[in-house]
C-alpha cells in the first residue's frame, strides 16, 4: 500500500506527539488521589496508599459517611424553592428573596 508523503508526515507527527505525551506523563509520575478525610489539606503529600484489603475497605467506609457538598446559585435555589409545594410559602424562600 502506497501512501502520500503528506499522510506519512501526518502519521509521523502523531507518533511524535504520542511519544511526547508518554514521556511527559512518565516525568510527572503516578497520579495521587486526594485524601477525602482532610478538611484543610494541610497534610503534605507523604501519604502512601497500600494495597492491603483491610485499609482500603476502611477508607471506602469513611468515604460513604462523608456528606457531599453541592454549590448552587441563589437564583437557582430560589427557583427550586418556588417550584416545590412544601417550600413555596416557606420562611427560607422569603429569606432567600431578601438577599
Buried (B, 14 or more C-beta within 10 A) or exposed (E): EEEEEEEEEEEEEEEEEEEEEEEEEEEEEEEEEEEEEEEEEEEEEEEEEEEEEEEEEEBEEEEEEEEEEEEEEEEEBBEEBEEEEEBEEEEEBEEBEEE
